[in-house]
Amino acid sequence: MLPARPFAVRAAILTLALPLGAPLLPAQPTPTPPRPSVQVQVTLPTGKATAPLDGRLLLLISTDSTREPRFQISDGAESQLVFGTDVERWQPGSARMVTERADAYPLASLRDLPRGRYWVQALLNRYETFTLSTGHTVKLPPDKGEGQQWSRKPGNLYSTPRWVTLDARQRMLPTVVLDQEIPAIAPPQDTKWIKHVTIRSERLSKFWGRDMYIGANVLLPAGFDEHAAARYPLVVYHGHFPATFEGFRETPPDPNLKPDFSARFNLAGYNRIQQELNHQFYKDWTGPNFPRVLLMEVRHPTPYYDDSYAVNSASQGPWGDAIMYELIPEVEKRFRGLGQGWARITYGGSTGGWEAMAVQMFYPDEFNGAYIACPDPIDFRANTVFNLYEETNAFFLDSQWKRTPRPAHRNDLGQVQTTMEEANRREAALGSKGRSGDQWDIWQATYSPMGADGYPKPIWDKKTGVIDKEVAAYWREHFDLSYILRRDWATLGPKVHDKLNIYVGDMDNYYLNNAVYLVEDFLKGTSTPKWSGEITYGDRAEHCWNGDATRSNAYSRLRYHQMYIPRILDRMRARAPRGADTLSWRY
C-alpha cells in the first residue's frame, strides 16, 4: 500500500495521467430520439350533463381485467396507472385530450407507456363551486354519501372498460366515452340499536357559502327504552367516514360466506373473523354487565377528505366547533345524554387517534379523557420519517451528493413498500391544489394556512419535495400537538395531565411511533403538574395497534369498544363532581 500523498500532489498525478490535449469534459452520449407522445381523447356525451362540467379527468390504464381500473390505484406494488388533468367548463357533446402533460403515476408520463394491450377506463371526478366566507371561490368535489371516494362517488361519470392495443405506429389510443354514471347511495336506515343523526351546521354553512351538514351514528345502550329516566355518558369514537355504525352485527356470522384472504394480516377467512367479532360485540353490548353509555361516531366528510380531522382550520372551516357545540349537544339532547364534560370520553385509532388527542387538548374541559391509538403524527419533528422544521426535502434525505428516497410505508419486517415521492405523485395525479382526497393532502388542508387562491397553501412542492418553511412554522403553531403541549403546559397541563393515554406499535407501517417517542419524552419530564397517563408500545406491532397485548393486531383492532369503555366507566365514576348523576345509567 502506497503512503498517503497530499491532495495537491495526488491531483497533479491525475492530471499528468491524461493524454496530451485530452478534453476535461465527459464524453457526451448519442442523443436518443424522443418517443412519440401518446394521446387519448375522452368524450362527454350530451345525455350525461345539461351544463358545462368542472373536475379532474382521470385516465386509468391497467393490465388486469379482473376489476375495473378505477379500483386498481394504490400506493402498493400492485397499483396500475393513472393520468390526471383538470377540466373546466367542459361542454357536453365535446371531447378533451389526455396527453403527456397530464400528472402521472406510477409512470413519470403518458409518453412512457410501452407498447402493449391495456384495459382502459376514464373517470371524471366532478367539482362544484364554493364561494367561501373569505371571499375566495374554489372548485371541489363535495361528498355524496360515499365518504369522499372518487372511484365510488355518486354523480361521477366513467367509461365502460375496454381492451385497447398500443403499438409503435399508432400513438393515439381509441376514443374513450364517459357513458356511465355512478348512482346515488341510499341513506342507511335506523334500527332498534343504531340511530343516524344529521343536522345543518350554521357555522359550516356560513364558511362554505352553502348549506353544509354534519352527522353522527349513535349506538344506544341496552335498556334505553325501558329506563326512560336514565341519562347517559357519551363516548365519542373518532375514525374515518362511517356510513353507518360499523362493527356491530346483530345476526350470527353467515355460514355460507366465502372466505377471503387478508394480505395485510396474512390470514385466510378474515371476513369471517370480522363477522364473528362484530357479532360478539353485539352480544357484549347487549349483555347484562356492559356499561350503559351512548356510543357515537362522527360523520364529517369534507370536500377534501373522508373526515375533517375534527378541528377548526383555515381552508376547511370550523369543523371542531361544529362538532363540539352543534352536533354533540344535539345527540345528547335527543338521546338523554348527561351533557357535561366529566361524562364524555373520546378515543380512536390512526386519524381517529390524532383527533381524540386534538379534541381533548383543544376542548380540554369538554372531555374527561382520551384513549389515543396509533395516532397520525403528533410531533412534526417526526412527521413520519423526517423533521418538518430542520430538514429541507420531504422526498429525499438531505444530502449534497446522495439522493436517498424517504420511505412512506413498511411491512412488519421493515421492508419498504412505498416512498414519500411515490405517495405524493399518486395524489398529484388524482388532484391538483390538494384535491386528491387522500392522506398527505388532507393534512395539508387541515394544517396549512389558506393560499391566495383559496386552496390550502402547499407544505411542500409535490414534484420536488422541497418544504416551505413558512408553512411548516404555521403547522407548528396551530397543529403540532407536541409543540402545543410544551408551549402551553402551564395552562393546559392542569386540564389534561391525567387524560392523555397513547398506544402504538413499534413497527407501525407509517412510522407513527416516531412522534410518540418525542411526546413521551416531554410528558415523562413534566412536574407542574406531572403527567399521569399511559403510553404503551406493541412489540413488532403494526398499524393500528391499540394497547391490547393479549391478541394479534388483526383481532384487537376489532375490539376497541370492549377494551376502552370499561376503563371509561371507572374513570367517570372516580372523577364525577359532587352531586353528579352516576346512578340512573348504571342498571
ROGUMI-668034 format. One record per residue (C-alpha): z, x, y. Coordinates in steps of 0.5 Angstrom, whole numbers. Example, Ala and Ser with C-alpha at 12.3 -4.5 7.8 and 13.67 -1.06 7.14 Angstrom:
+-------+-------+-------+
|     z |     x |     y |
+-------+-------+-------+
|    16 |    25 |    -9 |
|    14 |    27 |    -2 |
+-------+-------+-------+
This chain:
+-------+-------+-------+
|     z |     x |     y |
+-------+-------+-------+
|     0 |     0 |     0 |
|    -2 |     3 |     7 |
|     3 |     4 |    12 |
|     3 |    -2 |    18 |
|    -1 |     0 |    24 |
|     0 |    -2 |    31 |
|    -4 |    -8 |    33 |
|    -9 |    -5 |    37 |
|   -11 |     1 |    32 |
|   -12 |    -5 |    27 |
|   -16 |    -9 |    32 |
|   -20 |    -2 |    33 |
|   -21 |    -1 |    26 |
|   -24 |    -8 |    25 |
|   -29 |    -7 |    31 |
|   -32 |    -1 |    28 |
|   -33 |    -4 |    21 |
|   -38 |    -9 |    24 |
|   -45 |    -7 |    24 |
|   -48 |    -4 |    31 |
|   -50 |    -9 |    35 |
|   -48 |   -15 |    31 |
|   -46 |   -21 |    34 |
|   -39 |   -23 |    35 |
|   -40 |   -31 |    35 |
|   -40 |   -34 |    28 |
|   -47 |   -36 |    24 |
|   -49 |   -43 |    26 |
|   -50 |   -48 |    20 |
|   -57 |   -51 |    20 |
|   -56 |   -58 |    23 |
|   -57 |   -64 |    18 |
|   -61 |   -70 |    21 |
|   -56 |   -76 |    22 |
|   -56 |   -81 |    17 |
|   -60 |   -87 |    20 |
|   -55 |   -93 |    22 |
|   -53 |   -99 |    18 |
|   -53 |  -106 |    22 |
|   -51 |  -112 |    20 |
|   -53 |  -119 |    23 |
|   -48 |  -125 |    23 |
|   -50 |  -132 |    25 |
|   -45 |  -137 |    28 |
|   -49 |  -144 |    25 |
|   -49 |  -149 |    30 |
|   -45 |  -154 |    26 |
|   -39 |  -149 |    26 |
|   -37 |  -150 |    33 |
|   -38 |  -154 |    39 |
|   -37 |  -149 |    44 |
|   -37 |  -141 |    45 |
|   -32 |  -137 |    41 |
|   -28 |  -131 |    42 |
|   -25 |  -127 |    37 |
|   -25 |  -121 |    32 |
|   -31 |  -121 |    28 |
|   -30 |  -117 |    21 |
|   -35 |  -115 |    16 |
|   -32 |  -114 |     9 |
|   -35 |  -110 |     4 |
|   -33 |  -109 |    -3 |
|   -35 |  -106 |   -10 |
|   -30 |  -111 |   -13 |
|   -33 |  -118 |   -14 |
|   -26 |  -121 |   -18 |
|   -24 |  -123 |   -11 |
|   -26 |  -125 |    -4 |
|   -27 |  -118 |     0 |
|   -22 |  -122 |     5 |
|   -17 |  -121 |     1 |
|   -18 |  -114 |    -1 |
|   -16 |  -110 |     5 |
|    -9 |  -106 |     5 |
|    -6 |   -99 |     6 |
|    -6 |   -98 |    -1 |
|   -11 |   -93 |    -5 |
|   -15 |  -100 |    -8 |
|   -17 |  -102 |    -1 |
|   -24 |  -104 |     0 |
|   -28 |  -103 |     7 |
|   -27 |  -107 |    14 |
|   -31 |  -106 |    20 |
|   -29 |  -110 |    26 |
|   -32 |  -111 |    33 |
|   -29 |  -116 |    39 |
|   -34 |  -122 |    41 |
|   -33 |  -126 |    47 |
|   -37 |  -133 |    48 |
|   -41 |  -133 |    42 |
|   -45 |  -139 |    43 |
|   -46 |  -143 |    36 |
|   -53 |  -142 |    33 |
|   -54 |  -135 |    35 |
|   -52 |  -128 |    32 |
|   -48 |  -122 |    33 |
|   -49 |  -115 |    30 |
|   -44 |  -111 |    27 |
|   -46 |  -103 |    28 |
|   -44 |   -96 |    27 |
|   -40 |   -97 |    34 |
|   -35 |  -102 |    30 |
|   -28 |  -100 |    29 |
|   -28 |   -98 |    21 |
|   -23 |   -97 |    15 |
|   -22 |   -93 |    11 |
|   -29 |   -90 |    12 |
|   -30 |   -87 |    19 |
|   -36 |   -91 |    21 |
|   -41 |   -96 |    18 |
|   -46 |   -90 |    19 |
|   -42 |   -87 |    13 |
|   -44 |   -93 |     8 |
|   -47 |   -90 |     2 |
|   -53 |   -93 |    -2 |
|   -51 |   -98 |    -7 |
|   -50 |  -105 |    -9 |
|   -44 |  -109 |    -5 |
|   -40 |  -115 |    -5 |
|   -40 |  -117 |     3 |
|   -37 |  -122 |     7 |
|   -36 |  -123 |    14 |
|   -30 |  -127 |    18 |
|   -29 |  -129 |    25 |
|   -21 |  -129 |    27 |
|   -21 |  -134 |    32 |
|   -18 |  -132 |    39 |
|   -15 |  -137 |    44 |
|   -14 |  -136 |    52 |
|    -7 |  -136 |    54 |
|    -5 |  -136 |    62 |
|     2 |  -133 |    62 |
|     7 |  -134 |    67 |
|     6 |  -127 |    69 |
|    -1 |  -129 |    72 |
|    -5 |  -125 |    66 |
|   -10 |  -128 |    62 |
|   -10 |  -126 |    55 |
|   -14 |  -128 |    48 |
|   -10 |  -128 |    42 |
|   -10 |  -131 |    35 |
|    -5 |  -137 |    35 |
|    -1 |  -138 |    29 |
|    -4 |  -144 |    25 |
|     2 |  -145 |    20 |
|     0 |  -139 |    15 |
|     4 |  -134 |    18 |
|    -1 |  -130 |    22 |
|    -5 |  -128 |    16 |
|   -12 |  -127 |    19 |
|   -15 |  -128 |    12 |
|   -12 |  -135 |    11 |
|   -12 |  -137 |    18 |
|   -14 |  -145 |    19 |
|   -20 |  -145 |    23 |
|   -22 |  -138 |    22 |
|   -30 |  -138 |    20 |
|   -32 |  -134 |    14 |
|   -38 |  -133 |    10 |
|   -39 |  -134 |     2 |
|   -39 |  -127 |    -1 |
|   -46 |  -125 |    -4 |
|   -48 |  -118 |    -7 |
|   -53 |  -114 |    -3 |
|   -56 |  -107 |    -4 |
|   -57 |  -102 |     1 |
|   -62 |   -96 |     0 |
|   -65 |   -90 |     3 |
|   -71 |   -94 |     6 |
|   -67 |  -101 |     9 |
|   -61 |   -99 |    13 |
|   -61 |  -107 |    16 |
|   -57 |  -111 |    11 |
|   -59 |  -118 |    10 |
|   -56 |  -123 |    15 |
|   -49 |  -126 |    14 |
|   -48 |  -133 |    15 |
|   -41 |  -136 |    17 |
|   -42 |  -142 |    13 |
|   -35 |  -143 |    11 |
|   -28 |  -145 |    15 |
|   -21 |  -144 |    12 |
|   -18 |  -151 |    12 |
|   -11 |  -154 |    15 |
|    -5 |  -153 |    12 |
|    -1 |  -159 |    10 |
|     6 |  -158 |    13 |
|    12 |  -157 |     8 |
|    16 |  -164 |     6 |
|    23 |  -165 |     7 |
|    27 |  -165 |     0 |
|    35 |  -167 |    -1 |
|    37 |  -160 |     0 |
|    31 |  -157 |     5 |
|    30 |  -159 |    12 |
|    25 |  -157 |    17 |
|    26 |  -157 |    24 |
|    21 |  -156 |    29 |
|    22 |  -156 |    37 |
|    18 |  -155 |    43 |
|    21 |  -149 |    47 |
|    22 |  -150 |    54 |
|    23 |  -142 |    55 |
|    17 |  -140 |    51 |
|    12 |  -146 |    54 |
|    14 |  -143 |    61 |
|    12 |  -136 |    59 |
|     6 |  -137 |    55 |
|     3 |  -143 |    59 |
|     2 |  -148 |    54 |
|     7 |  -152 |    49 |
|    10 |  -147 |    44 |
|    14 |  -149 |    38 |
|    20 |  -146 |    34 |
|    23 |  -148 |    28 |
|    28 |  -147 |    22 |
|    28 |  -148 |    15 |
|    35 |  -151 |    13 |
|    38 |  -151 |     6 |
|    44 |  -156 |     6 |
|    50 |  -155 |     2 |
|    52 |  -159 |    -4 |
|    56 |  -165 |    -2 |
|    53 |  -165 |     5 |
|    52 |  -173 |     5 |
|    59 |  -174 |     1 |
|    63 |  -171 |     6 |
|    61 |  -174 |    13 |
|    67 |  -171 |    17 |
|    65 |  -164 |    15 |
|    63 |  -159 |    20 |
|    60 |  -152 |    17 |
|    59 |  -145 |    19 |
|    52 |  -143 |    20 |
|    49 |  -137 |    16 |
|    42 |  -134 |    19 |
|    38 |  -131 |    15 |
|    32 |  -126 |    18 |
|    26 |  -124 |    15 |
|    18 |  -125 |    15 |
|    15 |  -132 |    16 |
|    17 |  -137 |    11 |
|    13 |  -144 |    11 |
|    19 |  -147 |     7 |
|    26 |  -145 |     5 |
|    24 |  -139 |    -1 |
|    28 |  -137 |    -7 |
|    31 |  -144 |    -8 |
|    28 |  -147 |   -15 |
|    31 |  -154 |   -17 |
|    27 |  -154 |   -24 |
|    28 |  -149 |   -29 |
|    22 |  -144 |   -30 |
|    15 |  -146 |   -32 |
|    15 |  -144 |   -40 |
|     7 |  -144 |   -39 |
|     7 |  -140 |   -33 |
|     2 |  -134 |   -35 |
|     6 |  -127 |   -34 |
|     3 |  -123 |   -28 |
|     5 |  -115 |   -27 |
|     8 |  -112 |   -21 |
|     5 |  -106 |   -20 |
|    11 |  -104 |   -15 |
|    16 |  -105 |   -20 |
|    12 |  -103 |   -26 |
|    15 |  -110 |   -29 |
|    11 |  -115 |   -33 |
|    12 |  -122 |   -32 |
|    15 |  -121 |   -25 |
|    13 |  -128 |   -23 |
|    17 |  -131 |   -29 |
|    23 |  -127 |   -27 |
|    23 |  -129 |   -20 |
|    23 |  -137 |   -22 |
|    29 |  -135 |   -26 |
|    33 |  -132 |   -21 |
|    30 |  -137 |   -16 |
|    33 |  -143 |   -21 |
|    39 |  -139 |   -22 |
|    40 |  -139 |   -14 |
|    40 |  -147 |   -14 |
|    45 |  -147 |   -20 |
|    50 |  -143 |   -16 |
|    49 |  -146 |    -9 |
|    50 |  -153 |   -12 |
|    56 |  -151 |   -17 |
|    63 |  -152 |   -15 |
|    65 |  -145 |   -13 |
|    60 |  -143 |    -8 |
|    62 |  -143 |     0 |
|    59 |  -149 |     3 |
|    55 |  -147 |     9 |
|    49 |  -148 |    13 |
|    43 |  -143 |    11 |
|    38 |  -142 |    16 |
|    31 |  -139 |    16 |
|    28 |  -138 |    23 |
|    20 |  -140 |    23 |
|    18 |  -136 |    29 |
|    11 |  -133 |    28 |
|     7 |  -131 |    35 |
|     0 |  -129 |    37 |
|     2 |  -122 |    35 |
|     5 |  -123 |    28 |
|     9 |  -127 |    23 |
|    15 |  -127 |    27 |
|    18 |  -125 |    34 |
|    23 |  -120 |    32 |
|    28 |  -125 |    35 |
|    29 |  -121 |    41 |
|    26 |  -122 |    49 |
|    20 |  -118 |    50 |
|    15 |  -116 |    56 |
|     9 |  -118 |    52 |
|    12 |  -124 |    47 |
|    17 |  -127 |    52 |
|    24 |  -130 |    51 |
|    24 |  -131 |    43 |
|    31 |  -128 |    43 |
|    34 |  -133 |    48 |
|    29 |  -139 |    45 |
|    33 |  -138 |    38 |
|    40 |  -137 |    41 |
|    40 |  -142 |    46 |
|    35 |  -147 |    44 |
|    34 |  -147 |    36 |
|    41 |  -145 |    34 |
|    44 |  -151 |    38 |
|    39 |  -156 |    35 |
|    40 |  -154 |    28 |
|    48 |  -154 |    29 |
|    47 |  -161 |    32 |
|    43 |  -164 |    27 |
|    47 |  -162 |    21 |
|    54 |  -162 |    24 |
|    55 |  -154 |    25 |
|    61 |  -151 |    28 |
|    57 |  -149 |    34 |
|    62 |  -143 |    35 |
|    61 |  -135 |    35 |
|    66 |  -134 |    30 |
|    63 |  -139 |    25 |
|    56 |  -135 |    25 |
|    54 |  -129 |    21 |
|    47 |  -126 |    20 |
|    43 |  -122 |    15 |
|    36 |  -120 |    13 |
|    32 |  -114 |    10 |
|    27 |  -110 |    13 |
|    24 |  -113 |    19 |
|    30 |  -118 |    18 |
|    35 |  -113 |    17 |
|    33 |  -110 |    24 |
|    33 |  -117 |    27 |
|    40 |  -118 |    24 |
|    43 |  -112 |    27 |
|    39 |  -113 |    34 |
|    41 |  -120 |    35 |
|    49 |  -118 |    33 |
|    48 |  -113 |    39 |
|    44 |  -117 |    44 |
|    48 |  -123 |    43 |
|    55 |  -120 |    41 |
|    59 |  -126 |    42 |
|    55 |  -131 |    38 |
|    55 |  -128 |    31 |
|    61 |  -126 |    27 |
|    58 |  -120 |    23 |
|    51 |  -117 |    21 |
|    49 |  -115 |    14 |
|    43 |  -110 |    15 |
|    39 |  -109 |     9 |
|    33 |  -103 |     9 |
|    32 |  -104 |    17 |
|    26 |  -102 |    21 |
|    27 |   -96 |    25 |
|    34 |   -97 |    28 |
|    33 |   -90 |    32 |
|    27 |   -88 |    35 |
|    29 |   -80 |    34 |
|    27 |   -82 |    26 |
|    21 |   -87 |    28 |
|    20 |   -87 |    20 |
|    18 |   -79 |    20 |
|    18 |   -77 |    27 |
|    22 |   -76 |    33 |
|    18 |   -81 |    38 |
|    21 |   -77 |    44 |
|    20 |   -70 |    42 |
|    14 |   -70 |    38 |
|     7 |   -71 |    41 |
|     3 |   -74 |    36 |
|     4 |   -80 |    31 |
|    -1 |   -78 |    26 |
|     0 |   -70 |    25 |
|     5 |   -65 |    25 |
|     6 |   -62 |    32 |
|     2 |   -55 |    31 |
|    -2 |   -50 |    34 |
|    -7 |   -49 |    28 |
|    -5 |   -54 |    23 |
|    -7 |   -61 |    22 |
|    -2 |   -64 |    17 |
|    -2 |   -71 |    16 |
|     4 |   -75 |    17 |
|     6 |   -80 |    11 |
|     7 |   -87 |    12 |
|     8 |   -90 |     5 |
|    11 |   -86 |    -1 |
|    13 |   -89 |    -8 |
|    20 |   -88 |   -11 |
|    17 |   -81 |   -13 |
|    16 |   -79 |    -6 |
|     8 |   -79 |    -7 |
|     5 |   -81 |    -1 |
|     0 |   -87 |    -2 |
|    -2 |   -88 |     6 |
|    -2 |   -84 |    12 |
|     0 |   -86 |    19 |
|    -7 |   -85 |    21 |
|   -10 |   -89 |    16 |
|    -5 |   -95 |    17 |
|    -7 |   -95 |    24 |
|   -14 |   -94 |    23 |
|   -14 |  -100 |    19 |
|   -10 |  -104 |    24 |
|   -15 |  -102 |    30 |
|   -21 |  -104 |    25 |
|   -17 |  -111 |    25 |
|   -16 |  -112 |    32 |
|   -16 |  -108 |    39 |
|   -11 |  -109 |    44 |
|    -6 |  -109 |    39 |
|    -8 |  -115 |    36 |
|    -9 |  -113 |    28 |
|    -3 |  -118 |    27 |
|     0 |  -112 |    23 |
|     6 |  -107 |    23 |
|     5 |  -102 |    28 |
|     2 |  -107 |    33 |
|     8 |  -112 |    33 |
|    13 |  -106 |    34 |
|     8 |  -104 |    40 |
|     8 |  -112 |    42 |
|    16 |  -112 |    42 |
|    18 |  -106 |    45 |
|    13 |  -104 |    50 |
|    12 |  -106 |    57 |
|     6 |  -110 |    59 |
|     0 |  -107 |    61 |
|    -4 |  -108 |    67 |
|    -9 |  -112 |    62 |
|    -3 |  -117 |    60 |
|    -3 |  -114 |    53 |
|     2 |  -109 |    50 |
|     2 |  -102 |    53 |
|     0 |   -97 |    47 |
|     5 |   -93 |    45 |
|     0 |   -88 |    42 |
|    -7 |   -87 |    42 |
|   -10 |   -91 |    36 |
|   -16 |   -86 |    35 |
|   -12 |   -79 |    36 |
|    -4 |   -81 |    35 |
|    -2 |   -78 |    42 |
|     4 |   -81 |    44 |
|     5 |   -84 |    51 |
|    12 |   -81 |    53 |
|    13 |   -86 |    59 |
|    12 |   -92 |    54 |
|    17 |   -88 |    49 |
|    22 |   -88 |    54 |
|    21 |   -95 |    55 |
|    22 |   -97 |    48 |
|    29 |   -92 |    48 |
|    32 |   -96 |    54 |
|    30 |  -103 |    51 |
|    30 |  -103 |    44 |
|    32 |   -96 |    41 |
|    39 |  -100 |    37 |
|    42 |   -93 |    36 |
|    41 |   -91 |    43 |
|    44 |   -97 |    46 |
|    50 |   -97 |    42 |
|    51 |   -90 |    44 |
|    50 |   -91 |    51 |
|    54 |   -98 |    51 |
|    59 |   -96 |    46 |
|    65 |   -97 |    52 |
|    63 |  -104 |    53 |
|    59 |  -106 |    47 |
|    63 |  -103 |    42 |
|    69 |  -107 |    42 |
|    65 |  -113 |    41 |
|    61 |  -110 |    35 |
|    65 |  -105 |    32 |
|    67 |  -109 |    26 |
|    61 |  -113 |    25 |
|    55 |  -108 |    23 |
|    54 |  -106 |    16 |
|    48 |  -103 |    13 |
|    45 |  -102 |     7 |
|    38 |   -98 |     5 |
|    35 |   -94 |    -1 |
|    35 |   -86 |     0 |
|    28 |   -87 |    -3 |
|    26 |   -92 |     2 |
|    18 |   -93 |     2 |
|    17 |   -93 |     9 |
|    23 |   -87 |    10 |
|    27 |   -92 |    14 |
|    33 |   -89 |    11 |
|    32 |   -83 |    16 |
|    34 |   -87 |    22 |
|    40 |   -90 |    18 |
|    43 |   -83 |    17 |
|    43 |   -82 |    25 |
|    46 |   -88 |    26 |
|    52 |   -87 |    21 |
|    53 |   -80 |    25 |
|    55 |   -84 |    31 |
|    59 |   -89 |    28 |
|    63 |   -85 |    24 |
|    65 |   -81 |    30 |
|    67 |   -87 |    34 |
|    74 |   -87 |    37 |
|    75 |   -92 |    42 |
|    74 |   -97 |    39 |
|    73 |   -94 |    32 |
|    67 |   -97 |    28 |
|    70 |  -100 |    21 |
|    64 |  -103 |    18 |
|    60 |  -100 |    12 |
|    54 |   -96 |    11 |
|    51 |   -95 |     3 |
|    45 |   -92 |     1 |
|    42 |   -93 |    -6 |
|    40 |   -87 |   -10 |
|    33 |   -87 |   -11 |
|    32 |   -94 |    -9 |
|    26 |   -96 |    -5 |
|    25 |  -101 |     0 |
|    28 |  -106 |     0 |
|    35 |  -104 |    -3 |
|    41 |  -109 |     0 |
|    47 |  -106 |    -3 |
|    47 |  -108 |   -10 |
|    48 |  -102 |   -14 |
|    49 |  -106 |   -21 |
|    42 |  -108 |   -21 |
|    35 |  -105 |   -20 |
|    31 |  -107 |   -13 |
|    27 |  -112 |   -17 |
|    33 |  -116 |   -18 |
|    37 |  -115 |   -13 |
|    32 |  -117 |    -7 |
|    32 |  -124 |   -10 |
|    40 |  -125 |    -9 |
|    41 |  -124 |    -2 |
|    45 |  -130 |    -1 |
|    49 |  -129 |    -7 |
|    51 |  -122 |    -5 |
|    53 |  -124 |     2 |
|    55 |  -131 |     3 |
|    62 |  -130 |    -1 |
|    63 |  -124 |     4 |
|    62 |  -128 |    10 |
|    67 |  -133 |     8 |
|    72 |  -128 |     7 |
|    70 |  -125 |    14 |
|    70 |  -132 |    17 |
|    77 |  -134 |    15 |
|    80 |  -128 |    17 |
|    77 |  -128 |    24 |
|    78 |  -135 |    26 |
|    81 |  -137 |    32 |
|    88 |  -141 |    32 |
|    86 |  -148 |    31 |
|    79 |  -147 |    29 |
|    77 |  -152 |    23 |
|    77 |  -148 |    17 |
|    78 |  -153 |    12 |
|    73 |  -159 |    13 |
|    68 |  -155 |    10 |
|    72 |  -152 |     4 |
|    71 |  -157 |    -1 |
+-------+-------+-------+
